[in-house]
Amino acid sequence: NPGLDIQQLTVAGLEFSGYYLTPSGLAFGAAIGPAALASGDYDYRIVPVSVGMRWQFTRSDSAAMYLGAAAEKYFVGGDLIDDGSAGVAVTFGMEFSQPRGMGWGFEFGGHTASVKVKATAFGAEKTAKPGQFRIGAFFLF
């Protein structure tokens, strides 16, 4: 496909998530995003939705480190994007809290969900993993 030759897709966006933290350090929740949206010669949207859990393996009054796992699905549409698959995500992160419950943190993750890029007269169908590796910073409130 001469009009679309993307080897890497970098997305800077927002993810909205909510987690319920138990006294034992397990957290259960869901997230949506960050979405990849394009408009122009080719229009498409890729929106990840996930459900998962985290385990805080170290905690103090002001910081916590965690490991997480989630089931994730890409909801897709538009030109050249055919289907989004389900996959798993594995994350590692650190949260820094303030006494009143507000805070911030960062997270690194690997994701296996993928999308199918449609075949055209110029190229065969391909599978892409737009969120294969993610680095994020976040705010807690």
HELIX and SHEET records of a PDB file:
SHEET    1   A 4 PHE A  16  LEU A  21  0                                        
SHEET    2   A 4 LEU A  26  ILE A  32 -1                                        
SHEET    3   A 4 TYR A  44  ARG A  59 -1                                        
SHEET    4   A 4 ALA A  36  ALA A  38 -1                                        
SHEET    1   B 7 PHE A  16  LEU A  21  0                                        
SHEET    2   B 7 LEU A  26  ILE A  32 -1                                        
SHEET    3   B 7 TYR A  44  ARG A  59 -1                                        
SHEET    4   B 7 ALA A  63  GLY A  78 -1                                        
SHEET    5   B 7 ALA A  86  SER A  97 -1                                        
SHEET    6   B 7 GLY A 103  HIS A 111 -1                                        
SHEET    7   B 7 PHE A 133  LEU A 140 -1                                        
SHEET    1   C 3 ILE A  81  GLY A  84  0                                        
SHEET    2   C 3 VAL A 115  VAL A 117 -1                                        
SHEET    3   C 3 LYS A 126  ALA A 128 -1                                        
END                                                                             
